[in-house]
Amino acid sequence: MTADAPIRLLLADDHPVVRAGLRAVLETEPGLVVMAEAATAEDAVTRAAEGDIDVVLMDLQFGQGMGGAEATAQITARPGAPRVLIVTTYDSDADTLPAIEAGATGYLLKDAPPEALAAAVRTAAAGRTTLAPTVADRLMDRLRTPNTALTRRETEVLTLVADGLSNQAIGVRLHLTEGTIKSHLTRIYAKLDVDSRTAAVAAATGLGVIRR
């Protein structure tokens, strides 16, 4: 992409109204061109590989099939891949951490003003990072207090606890032994300073660590 070339965009979201809204905002901005839309994460991976996309605006939750974080990982794993900017309604650790670990360049919430969205696209195209303020604050908190921050696996375990799964069922879902799940819960209780599953879920929800 040369300095004066337009930034070519792919909009990946399973809601047509959201895609239309993003298109309406972005196409009024000079130097931004919406090349294509994708209603599924799988379609986004396929379309992003065609070589004419600079930035993918990726939702995290699709109705069926692959999620946005997995699609981001597949897109960014390829040589010369476009940048991926997450645009979603979710800002919990359970959502942000997998997406960032998957290679997302930025993470924005759907309630961001139009000028922030356009700026984030340009920032992503330049290879720099834009994070929604709540996401940036939470990541900074994790860096400041690493001993109390839940790991990605602990967040997965607690999210399944919140869904009502037993230790055995969680072990099956995550391909771990029941003993390993109990060990994770012990560490979770210590980090959150609680002594029960219910209290752990309540504390983590209040902190924005898991989404309910």
PyRosetta script that sets phi, psi and omega in degrees:
from pyrosetta import init, pose_from_sequence

init()
pose = pose_from_sequence("MTADAPIRLLLADDHPVVRAGLRAVLETEPGLVVMAEAATAEDAVTRAAEGDIDVVLMDLQFGQGMGGAEATAQITARPGAPRVLIVTTYDSDADTLPAIEAGATGYLLKDAPPEALAAAVRTAAAGRTTLAPTVADRLMDRLRTPNTALTRRETEVLTLVADGLSNQAIGVRLHLTEGTIKSHLTRIYAKLDVDSRTAAVAAATGLGVIRR")
pose.set_psi(1, 119.7)
pose.set_omega(1, 178.6)
pose.set_phi(2, -81.6)
pose.set_psi(2, 169.1)
pose.set_omega(2, -173.1)
pose.set_phi(3, -61.2)
pose.set_psi(3, -35.5)
pose.set_omega(3, -176.7)
pose.set_phi(4, -99.0)
pose.set_psi(4, 3.8)
pose.set_omega(4, 179.1)
pose.set_phi(5, -78.2)
pose.set_psi(5, 148.3)
pose.set_omega(5, 177.8)
pose.set_phi(6, -67.4)
pose.set_psi(6, 153.3)
pose.set_omega(6, 174.5)
pose.set_phi(7, -86.1)
pose.set_psi(7, 120.0)
pose.set_omega(7, -173.3)
pose.set_phi(8, -95.5)
pose.set_psi(8, 128.1)
pose.set_omega(8, -169.5)
pose.set_phi(9, -116.4)
pose.set_psi(9, 148.7)
pose.set_omega(9, 170.0)
pose.set_phi(10, -122.0)
pose.set_psi(10, 126.4)
pose.set_omega(10, 179.9)
pose.set_phi(11, -100.4)
pose.set_psi(11, 116.0)
pose.set_omega(11, -177.9)
pose.set_phi(12, -115.9)
pose.set_psi(12, 105.9)
pose.set_omega(12, -179.8)
pose.set_phi(13, -159.5)
pose.set_psi(13, 142.6)
pose.set_omega(13, -176.9)
pose.set_phi(14, -84.5)
pose.set_psi(14, -1.5)
pose.set_omega(14, 178.6)
pose.set_phi(15, -105.4)
pose.set_psi(15, 115.9)
pose.set_omega(15, -179.6)
pose.set_phi(16, -57.3)
pose.set_psi(16, -35.9)
pose.set_omega(16, -178.7)
pose.set_phi(17, -65.4)
pose.set_psi(17, -38.7)
pose.set_omega(17, 178.7)
pose.set_phi(18, -66.2)
pose.set_psi(18, -44.8)
pose.set_omega(18, 178.9)
pose.set_phi(19, -60.9)
pose.set_psi(19, -41.2)
pose.set_omega(19, 179.9)
pose.set_phi(20, -64.4)
pose.set_psi(20, -39.1)
pose.set_omega(20, 179.2)
pose.set_phi(21, -65.8)
pose.set_psi(21, -43.8)
pose.set_omega(21, 177.5)
pose.set_phi(22, -62.2)
pose.set_psi(22, -44.1)
pose.set_omega(22, 179.9)
pose.set_phi(23, -60.8)
pose.set_psi(23, -44.4)
pose.set_omega(23, -177.6)
pose.set_phi(24, -61.3)
pose.set_psi(24, -39.5)
pose.set_omega(24, 179.5)
pose.set_phi(25, -70.7)
pose.set_psi(25, -47.7)
pose.set_omega(25, -170.7)
pose.set_phi(26, -74.5)
pose.set_psi(26, -32.6)
pose.set_omega(26, -177.1)
pose.set_phi(27, -75.1)
pose.set_psi(27, -10.3)
pose.set_omega(27, 174.0)
pose.set_phi(28, -86.1)
pose.set_psi(28, -7.7)
pose.set_omega(28, -178.0)
pose.set_phi(29, -90.5)
pose.set_psi(29, 131.7)
pose.set_omega(29, 178.0)
pose.set_phi(30, -64.4)
pose.set_psi(30, 137.8)
pose.set_omega(30, 175.7)
pose.set_phi(31, 83.7)
pose.set_psi(31, 4.3)
pose.set_omega(31, 177.1)
pose.set_phi(32, -116.3)
pose.set_psi(32, 131.6)
pose.set_omega(32, -178.7)
pose.set_phi(33, -131.5)
pose.set_psi(33, 123.6)
pose.set_omega(33, 175.5)
pose.set_phi(34, -83.4)
pose.set_psi(34, 111.5)
pose.set_omega(34, -177.7)
pose.set_phi(35, -84.4)
pose.set_psi(35, -34.9)
pose.set_omega(35, -173.3)
pose.set_phi(36, -162.8)
pose.set_psi(36, 165.9)
pose.set_omega(36, 174.7)
pose.set_phi(37, -127.7)
pose.set_psi(37, 153.9)
pose.set_omega(37, 176.8)
pose.set_phi(38, -137.4)
pose.set_psi(38, 131.2)
pose.set_omega(38, -178.4)
pose.set_phi(39, -92.7)
pose.set_psi(39, -10.9)
pose.set_omega(39, 177.4)
pose.set_phi(40, -131.4)
pose.set_psi(40, 158.1)
pose.set_omega(40, 178.5)
pose.set_phi(41, -65.5)
pose.set_psi(41, -37.0)
pose.set_omega(41, 178.8)
pose.set_phi(42, -61.1)
pose.set_psi(42, -43.7)
pose.set_omega(42, 178.5)
pose.set_phi(43, -63.9)
pose.set_psi(43, -35.8)
pose.set_omega(43, 179.3)
pose.set_phi(44, -64.5)
pose.set_psi(44, -42.1)
pose.set_omega(44, 179.0)
pose.set_phi(45, -61.2)
pose.set_psi(45, -45.9)
pose.set_omega(45, -179.0)
pose.set_phi(46, -63.8)
pose.set_psi(46, -47.0)
pose.set_omega(46, -176.4)
pose.set_phi(47, -68.7)
pose.set_psi(47, -36.6)
pose.set_omega(47, -178.5)
pose.set_phi(48, -65.5)
pose.set_psi(48, -22.3)
pose.set_omega(48, -176.7)
pose.set_phi(49, -82.1)
pose.set_psi(49, -4.4)
pose.set_omega(49, -175.3)
pose.set_phi(50, -76.4)
pose.set_psi(50, -12.0)
pose.set_omega(50, 171.4)
pose.set_phi(51, 92.7)
pose.set_psi(51, 2.6)
pose.set_omega(51, -178.8)
pose.set_phi(52, -116.9)
pose.set_psi(52, 23.4)
pose.set_omega(52, -179.8)
pose.set_phi(53, -119.5)
pose.set_psi(53, 134.5)
pose.set_omega(53, 177.9)
pose.set_phi(54, -99.4)
pose.set_psi(54, -38.7)
pose.set_omega(54, -179.0)
pose.set_phi(55, -138.3)
pose.set_psi(55, 131.7)
pose.set_omega(55, 173.8)
pose.set_phi(56, -102.0)
pose.set_psi(56, 125.0)
pose.set_omega(56, 172.0)
pose.set_phi(57, -93.0)
pose.set_psi(57, 111.0)
pose.set_omega(57, -166.9)
pose.set_phi(58, -115.3)
pose.set_psi(58, 125.0)
pose.set_omega(58, 169.3)
pose.set_phi(59, -77.2)
pose.set_psi(59, 163.0)
pose.set_omega(59, 179.2)
pose.set_phi(60, -96.5)
pose.set_psi(60, -36.8)
pose.set_omega(60, -174.7)
pose.set_phi(61, -107.6)
pose.set_psi(61, 116.6)
pose.set_omega(61, 173.5)
pose.set_phi(62, -110.8)
pose.set_psi(62, 153.8)
pose.set_omega(62, -173.4)
pose.set_phi(63, -57.2)
pose.set_psi(63, -47.8)
pose.set_omega(63, -176.7)
pose.set_phi(64, -135.2)
pose.set_psi(64, 160.0)
pose.set_omega(64, 171.7)
pose.set_phi(65, 76.8)
pose.set_psi(65, -146.4)
pose.set_omega(65, -174.7)
pose.set_phi(66, -63.0)
pose.set_psi(66, 146.8)
pose.set_omega(66, 175.3)
pose.set_phi(67, -94.9)
pose.set_psi(67, 172.0)
pose.set_omega(67, -176.7)
pose.set_phi(68, -66.2)
pose.set_psi(68, -35.0)
pose.set_omega(68, 179.9)
pose.set_phi(69, -66.1)
pose.set_psi(69, -43.4)
pose.set_omega(69, 178.9)
pose.set_phi(70, -64.5)
pose.set_psi(70, -41.1)
pose.set_omega(70, 177.8)
pose.set_phi(71, -62.8)
pose.set_psi(71, -40.1)
pose.set_omega(71, 178.1)
pose.set_phi(72, -59.9)
pose.set_psi(72, -44.0)
pose.set_omega(72, 179.8)
pose.set_phi(73, -61.6)
pose.set_psi(73, -41.7)
pose.set_omega(73, -179.1)
pose.set_phi(74, -69.5)
pose.set_psi(74, -38.6)
pose.set_omega(74, -179.6)
pose.set_phi(75, -67.1)
pose.set_psi(75, -47.4)
pose.set_omega(75, -173.6)
pose.set_phi(76, -76.5)
pose.set_psi(76, -12.7)
pose.set_omega(76, -179.5)
pose.set_phi(77, -74.9)
pose.set_psi(77, -17.4)
pose.set_omega(77, -175.6)
pose.set_phi(78, -85.1)
pose.set_psi(78, 146.6)
pose.set_omega(78, 176.7)
pose.set_phi(79, -61.0)
pose.set_psi(79, 138.8)
pose.set_omega(79, 178.3)
pose.set_phi(80, 66.0)
pose.set_psi(80, 26.4)
pose.set_omega(80, -175.1)
pose.set_phi(81, -68.9)
pose.set_psi(81, 151.8)
pose.set_omega(81, 172.7)
pose.set_phi(82, -67.9)
pose.set_psi(82, 161.9)
pose.set_omega(82, 173.0)
pose.set_phi(83, -75.8)
pose.set_psi(83, 151.8)
pose.set_omega(83, 177.0)
pose.set_phi(84, -118.2)
pose.set_psi(84, 123.0)
pose.set_omega(84, 175.9)
pose.set_phi(85, -109.3)
pose.set_psi(85, 115.1)
pose.set_omega(85, 178.3)
pose.set_phi(86, -75.0)
pose.set_psi(86, 129.6)
pose.set_omega(86, 175.6)
pose.set_phi(87, -129.0)
pose.set_psi(87, 106.8)
pose.set_omega(87, -170.0)
pose.set_phi(88, -147.7)
pose.set_psi(88, 174.7)
pose.set_omega(88, 176.1)
pose.set_phi(89, -96.6)
pose.set_psi(89, -4.9)
pose.set_omega(89, -171.0)
pose.set_phi(90, -105.4)
pose.set_psi(90, 132.9)
pose.set_omega(90, 179.4)
pose.set_phi(91, -129.1)
pose.set_psi(91, 18.4)
pose.set_omega(91, 178.1)
pose.set_phi(92, -76.5)
pose.set_psi(92, 160.7)
pose.set_omega(92, 177.5)
pose.set_phi(93, -58.3)
pose.set_psi(93, -33.8)
pose.set_omega(93, -179.0)
pose.set_phi(94, -62.5)
pose.set_psi(94, -23.5)
pose.set_omega(94, 178.9)
pose.set_phi(95, -98.4)
pose.set_psi(95, -46.7)
pose.set_omega(95, -172.3)
pose.set_phi(96, -69.9)
pose.set_psi(96, -43.0)
pose.set_omega(96, -173.9)
pose.set_phi(97, -63.0)
pose.set_psi(97, -48.9)
pose.set_omega(97, 178.3)
pose.set_phi(98, -60.0)
pose.set_psi(98, -37.5)
pose.set_omega(98, -178.4)
pose.set_phi(99, -67.3)
pose.set_psi(99, -43.2)
pose.set_omega(99, -179.7)
pose.set_phi(100, -68.9)
pose.set_psi(100, -41.2)
pose.set_omega(100, 177.0)
pose.set_phi(101, -63.8)
pose.set_psi(101, -28.1)
pose.set_omega(101, -179.5)
pose.set_phi(102, -75.2)
pose.set_psi(102, -11.6)
pose.set_omega(102, 176.5)
pose.set_phi(103, 113.5)
pose.set_psi(103, 10.6)
pose.set_omega(103, 178.3)
pose.set_phi(104, -61.3)
pose.set_psi(104, 136.6)
pose.set_omega(104, 178.6)
pose.set_phi(105, -78.9)
pose.set_psi(105, -32.6)
pose.set_omega(105, -179.0)
pose.set_phi(106, -147.1)
pose.set_psi(106, 167.5)
pose.set_omega(106, -177.4)
pose.set_phi(107, -145.2)
pose.set_psi(107, 113.6)
pose.set_omega(107, -176.1)
pose.set_phi(108, -126.9)
pose.set_psi(108, 150.1)
pose.set_omega(108, 176.8)
pose.set_phi(109, -95.6)
pose.set_psi(109, 152.1)
pose.set_omega(109, -174.0)
pose.set_phi(110, -67.6)
pose.set_psi(110, -14.7)
pose.set_omega(110, 178.4)
pose.set_phi(111, -89.5)
pose.set_psi(111, 8.3)
pose.set_omega(111, 177.3)
pose.set_phi(112, -65.2)
pose.set_psi(112, 144.1)
pose.set_omega(112, 178.4)
pose.set_phi(113, -66.3)
pose.set_psi(113, 155.4)
pose.set_omega(113, -177.3)
pose.set_phi(114, -53.3)
pose.set_psi(114, -40.0)
pose.set_omega(114, -178.1)
pose.set_phi(115, -67.0)
pose.set_psi(115, -31.9)
pose.set_omega(115, 177.9)
pose.set_phi(116, -70.3)
pose.set_psi(116, -37.8)
pose.set_omega(116, 178.1)
pose.set_phi(117, -62.9)
pose.set_psi(117, -48.3)
pose.set_omega(117, -179.7)
pose.set_phi(118, -62.8)
pose.set_psi(118, -40.5)
pose.set_omega(118, 179.3)
pose.set_phi(119, -65.4)
pose.set_psi(119, -39.3)
pose.set_omega(119, -180.0)
pose.set_phi(120, -65.5)
pose.set_psi(120, -37.4)
pose.set_omega(120, 177.2)
pose.set_phi(121, -62.7)
pose.set_psi(121, -46.7)
pose.set_omega(121, -179.7)
pose.set_phi(122, -65.0)
pose.set_psi(122, -38.4)
pose.set_omega(122, 178.5)
pose.set_phi(123, -64.5)
pose.set_psi(123, -43.4)
pose.set_omega(123, 179.2)
pose.set_phi(124, -63.3)
pose.set_psi(124, -42.5)
pose.set_omega(124, -179.2)
pose.set_phi(125, -60.6)
pose.set_psi(125, -29.9)
pose.set_omega(125, 179.6)
pose.set_phi(126, -85.0)
pose.set_psi(126, -1.1)
pose.set_omega(126, 178.1)
pose.set_phi(127, 85.1)
pose.set_psi(127, 12.6)
pose.set_omega(127, 178.9)
pose.set_phi(128, -104.2)
pose.set_psi(128, 165.1)
pose.set_omega(128, -171.6)
pose.set_phi(129, -101.8)
pose.set_psi(129, 136.0)
pose.set_omega(129, 169.3)
pose.set_phi(130, -122.7)
pose.set_psi(130, 128.8)
pose.set_omega(130, 178.2)
pose.set_phi(131, -124.0)
pose.set_psi(131, 137.6)
pose.set_omega(131, 172.6)
pose.set_phi(132, -56.2)
pose.set_psi(132, 142.9)
pose.set_omega(132, -176.3)
pose.set_phi(133, -52.8)
pose.set_psi(133, -42.7)
pose.set_omega(133, -178.8)
pose.set_phi(134, -65.7)
pose.set_psi(134, -35.6)
pose.set_omega(134, 178.6)
pose.set_phi(135, -69.4)
pose.set_psi(135, -43.8)
pose.set_omega(135, 179.2)
pose.set_phi(136, -61.9)
pose.set_psi(136, -41.9)
pose.set_omega(136, 179.5)
pose.set_phi(137, -61.7)
pose.set_psi(137, -42.3)
pose.set_omega(137, -177.1)
pose.set_phi(138, -69.0)
pose.set_psi(138, -38.6)
pose.set_omega(138, 177.4)
pose.set_phi(139, -65.3)
pose.set_psi(139, -38.3)
pose.set_omega(139, 176.8)
pose.set_phi(140, -64.5)
pose.set_psi(140, -40.4)
pose.set_omega(140, 177.5)
pose.set_phi(141, -61.2)
pose.set_psi(141, -39.7)
pose.set_omega(141, 178.5)
pose.set_phi(142, -63.7)
pose.set_psi(142, -37.9)
pose.set_omega(142, 179.2)
pose.set_phi(143, -70.4)
pose.set_psi(143, -36.2)
pose.set_omega(143, -178.7)
pose.set_phi(144, -73.5)
pose.set_psi(144, -34.0)
pose.set_omega(144, -176.0)
pose.set_phi(145, -126.7)
pose.set_psi(145, 65.7)
pose.set_omega(145, -175.5)
pose.set_phi(146, -63.2)
pose.set_psi(146, -26.0)
pose.set_omega(146, -177.9)
pose.set_phi(147, -74.0)
pose.set_psi(147, -20.0)
pose.set_omega(147, -179.5)
pose.set_phi(148, -105.4)
pose.set_psi(148, -10.0)
pose.set_omega(148, -179.6)
pose.set_phi(149, -77.0)
pose.set_psi(149, 135.5)
pose.set_omega(149, 177.4)
pose.set_phi(150, -74.2)
pose.set_psi(150, 142.5)
pose.set_omega(150, 173.9)
pose.set_phi(151, -73.3)
pose.set_psi(151, 169.1)
pose.set_omega(151, 178.0)
pose.set_phi(152, -59.7)
pose.set_psi(152, -41.8)
pose.set_omega(152, 179.9)
pose.set_phi(153, -65.8)
pose.set_psi(153, -41.7)
pose.set_omega(153, 178.6)
pose.set_phi(154, -63.3)
pose.set_psi(154, -37.1)
pose.set_omega(154, 177.4)
pose.set_phi(155, -65.2)
pose.set_psi(155, -40.6)
pose.set_omega(155, 176.8)
pose.set_phi(156, -61.3)
pose.set_psi(156, -45.4)
pose.set_omega(156, -179.5)
pose.set_phi(157, -61.0)
pose.set_psi(157, -47.7)
pose.set_omega(157, -176.7)
pose.set_phi(158, -67.8)
pose.set_psi(158, -32.9)
pose.set_omega(158, 176.4)
pose.set_phi(159, -62.7)
pose.set_psi(159, -39.3)
pose.set_omega(159, 178.7)
pose.set_phi(160, -72.8)
pose.set_psi(160, -33.4)
pose.set_omega(160, 172.5)
pose.set_phi(161, -59.5)
pose.set_psi(161, -45.2)
pose.set_omega(161, 179.7)
pose.set_phi(162, -62.4)
pose.set_psi(162, -28.7)
pose.set_omega(162, 177.9)
pose.set_phi(163, -78.8)
pose.set_psi(163, -3.7)
pose.set_omega(163, 175.9)
pose.set_phi(164, 93.6)
pose.set_psi(164, 10.2)
pose.set_omega(164, -178.6)
pose.set_phi(165, -78.8)
pose.set_psi(165, 145.9)
pose.set_omega(165, 175.2)
pose.set_phi(166, -77.3)
pose.set_psi(166, 167.4)
pose.set_omega(166, 177.2)
pose.set_phi(167, -57.2)
pose.set_psi(167, -40.8)
pose.set_omega(167, -179.4)
pose.set_phi(168, -64.1)
pose.set_psi(168, -44.8)
pose.set_omega(168, -179.5)
pose.set_phi(169, -65.8)
pose.set_psi(169, -36.9)
pose.set_omega(169, 177.8)
pose.set_phi(170, -65.4)
pose.set_psi(170, -41.6)
pose.set_omega(170, 178.2)
pose.set_phi(171, -59.5)
pose.set_psi(171, -41.6)
pose.set_omega(171, 178.5)
pose.set_phi(172, -64.2)
pose.set_psi(172, -44.8)
pose.set_omega(172, -177.4)
pose.set_phi(173, -63.0)
pose.set_psi(173, -40.1)
pose.set_omega(173, -174.6)
pose.set_phi(174, -99.6)
pose.set_psi(174, 4.2)
pose.set_omega(174, 179.9)
pose.set_phi(175, 59.8)
pose.set_psi(175, 43.2)
pose.set_omega(175, 178.2)
pose.set_phi(176, -125.9)
pose.set_psi(176, 159.3)
pose.set_omega(176, 177.6)
pose.set_phi(177, -75.6)
pose.set_psi(177, 159.2)
pose.set_omega(177, 178.2)
pose.set_phi(178, -62.4)
pose.set_psi(178, -34.6)
pose.set_omega(178, 177.5)
pose.set_phi(179, -62.9)
pose.set_psi(179, -38.7)
pose.set_omega(179, 178.3)
pose.set_phi(180, -65.6)
pose.set_psi(180, -39.2)
pose.set_omega(180, 177.6)
pose.set_phi(181, -62.4)
pose.set_psi(181, -42.9)
pose.set_omega(181, 178.8)
pose.set_phi(182, -61.9)
pose.set_psi(182, -39.2)
pose.set_omega(182, 178.4)
pose.set_phi(183, -64.0)
pose.set_psi(183, -42.2)
pose.set_omega(183, 177.3)
pose.set_phi(184, -60.5)
pose.set_psi(184, -43.5)
pose.set_omega(184, -178.7)
pose.set_phi(185, -65.1)
pose.set_psi(185, -37.3)
pose.set_omega(185, 177.9)
pose.set_phi(186, -60.0)
pose.set_psi(186, -44.8)
pose.set_omega(186, 179.0)
pose.set_phi(187, -67.8)
pose.set_psi(187, -37.4)
pose.set_omega(187, 177.6)
pose.set_phi(188, -61.3)
pose.set_psi(188, -45.8)
pose.set_omega(188, -179.7)
pose.set_phi(189, -59.6)
pose.set_psi(189, -42.3)
pose.set_omega(189, -178.0)
pose.set_phi(190, -65.6)
pose.set_psi(190, -42.9)
pose.set_omega(190, -178.2)
pose.set_phi(191, -66.9)
pose.set_psi(191, -37.1)
pose.set_omega(191, -176.9)
pose.set_phi(192, -92.0)
pose.set_psi(192, -3.5)
pose.set_omega(192, -179.6)
pose.set_phi(193, 57.4)
pose.set_psi(193, 50.4)
pose.set_omega(193, 178.3)
pose.set_phi(194, -131.2)
pose.set_psi(194, 172.2)
pose.set_omega(194, -178.1)
pose.set_phi(195, -133.2)
pose.set_psi(195, 17.6)
pose.set_omega(195, 178.6)
pose.set_phi(196, -152.5)
pose.set_psi(196, 162.1)
pose.set_omega(196, 178.2)
pose.set_phi(197, -61.8)
pose.set_psi(197, -44.7)
pose.set_omega(197, -178.2)
pose.set_phi(198, -61.9)
pose.set_psi(198, -44.1)
pose.set_omega(198, -179.6)
pose.set_phi(199, -66.9)
pose.set_psi(199, -36.8)
pose.set_omega(199, 179.2)
pose.set_phi(200, -64.0)
pose.set_psi(200, -44.3)
pose.set_omega(200, 179.3)
pose.set_phi(201, -62.9)
pose.set_psi(201, -44.4)
pose.set_omega(201, -179.3)
pose.set_phi(202, -62.6)
pose.set_psi(202, -44.2)
pose.set_omega(202, -178.7)
pose.set_phi(203, -65.3)
pose.set_psi(203, -44.7)
pose.set_omega(203, -177.7)
pose.set_phi(204, -67.0)
pose.set_psi(204, -36.6)
pose.set_omega(204, 177.5)
pose.set_phi(205, -65.3)
pose.set_psi(205, -43.4)
pose.set_omega(205, 179.4)
pose.set_phi(206, -62.4)
pose.set_psi(206, -33.2)
pose.set_omega(206, 179.8)
pose.set_phi(207, -83.5)
pose.set_psi(207, -7.6)
pose.set_omega(207, -177.7)
pose.set_phi(208, 79.2)
pose.set_psi(208, 16.4)
pose.set_omega(208, -179.2)
pose.set_phi(209, -76.1)
pose.set_psi(209, -37.8)
pose.set_omega(209, 175.9)
pose.set_phi(210, -125.1)
pose.set_psi(210, 157.2)
pose.set_omega(210, -178.5)
pose.set_phi(211, -102.2)
pose.set_psi(211, 132.9)
pose.set_omega(211, 177.6)
pose.set_phi(212, -111.8)
pose.dump_pdb("model.pdb")
